[in-house]
Amino acid sequence: MNTENIETIEGAKPCLIDEQQANELIEVNTQEMEEMEDLLTSTQIAALAGLNHHQVVHDWLKKGHIVGWENAKHDYVFPAGQFDKHGQPIKKLDRITQLFDDAYEMWYWLTAPNDALDGAEPLALLHKGEVARVEAAAKGYLQGDFG
């Protein structure tokens, strides 16, 4: 690989790593994210919700009832904060999931204090049933109102 035309920042030199090293870095980052975000597997959610099979969780994902993404092992993980204590998804979350194209962006938006919501986290308001208010804020955000 010819690296002489690669622009570097402050003298940084490109560093090539092999596939095993790349996979190890992905695994470490995924574990850190899972620990930070309290991510659950579909099997864990199914057990919490008293479901017979974890496929129901994947059906919830396909229908937009929950947020999830693939981890480094190509398994889906789901942030625990979108479920109630019985493992059921927040009601009407699909009204928000249908607005976003990117699950990471949506989860970040849902869990960050939002000026358009008087500093409240959208996820906390969804748990309280304030769906219309969160939906309006999400639409504003996606149209460029970053408040």
Residue, then its C-alpha position, 0 to 999 in steps of 0.5 A: m500500500n502506498t502511504e505517501n499521499i495520505e494526509t496525516i495530522e500533527g505528524a501521525k503516521p499511518c499504522l496498518i493492522d492485520e485482521q486479527q488485531a482489528n477484530e480484537l479492537i472491535e471486541v474491546n470497544t464492543q465490550e466497553m460499550e456494552e458495559m457503558e450502555d447496559l446492552l442486552t441480548s435477545t435471549q436475555i430480553a426474552a427471559l425477562a419478558g417471559l417470552n417462549h423464544h427470542q425471535v419475538v425480540h427480533d420481530w420487535l426490532k423489525k417492526g420498530h418497537i425497539v432499538g438494536w444493532e449488531n455487535a462485533k460478534h454479529d449478534y444483536v444487542f439492545p439497550a436496556g433503557q428502552f424496556d420496562k421492568h417486565g422486559q416490555p418495550i416502551k409504548k409508542l417507541d415505534r413513532i420515534t424509530q420510524l423517524f431515524d435511519d441510524a440506531y446509534e444516532m437515535w439512541y444517542w439522541l434519546t439518552a442525551p439531555n435535550d434543550a427542546l425538551d427543557g433539558a430532559e432526556p427524550l427516553a425519560l419522557l417516553h417512559k412517562g408517556e410523553v410520546a407526542r412531545v418527544e416525537a415533535a422534538a425528534k422531528g425538529y432535531l432531524q430537520g436541523d433544530f439541534g436544540 
